[in-house]
Amino acid sequence: MGWRILLHSWINTFPKFFSEDDKKHIENLVDWTADYLLEFIRGHVEEISPTQDQNLVKSFMNIYQSMLKDFFEK
């Protein structure tokens, strides 16, 4: 399936007051960093329990959304 599909579906849950430019900016930021983060984890981190890229990116999006919590609650 890939993690980009999760990214698009997550962005579609944003409240209506997020403009298309806002959504595109967030999508670009995640798209820009996710591959590097996954490459770092796969190359430099010893995982106790194996993970999949989709799960790691979903966790990243959950953390990111927690920082936007005030926007989502309005």
NORNORJO-V638541 format. One line per field, one symbol per residue. phi: phi as a letter, one per 20 degrees, with the letter a starting at -180 (. if undefined). psi: psi as a letter, one per 30 degrees, with the letter a starting at -180 (. if undefined). burial: + if it has 24 or more other C-alpha atoms within 12 Angstrom, else -. A space follows every 50 residues. Layout:
BEGIN
phi=???
psi=???
burial=???
END
This chain:
BEGIN
phi=.nefffffffffefgfffffffffffgfffffefffffffffecdeefcf cdgffffffgfffffffegfffee
psi=elfeeeeeeeeffklffkleeeeeeeeeeeeefeeeeeeeeeffkjkekk lleeeeeeeeeeeeeffgeeeff.
burial=--+--++--++--+--------+--++--++--+---+------------ --+--+++-++-------------
END
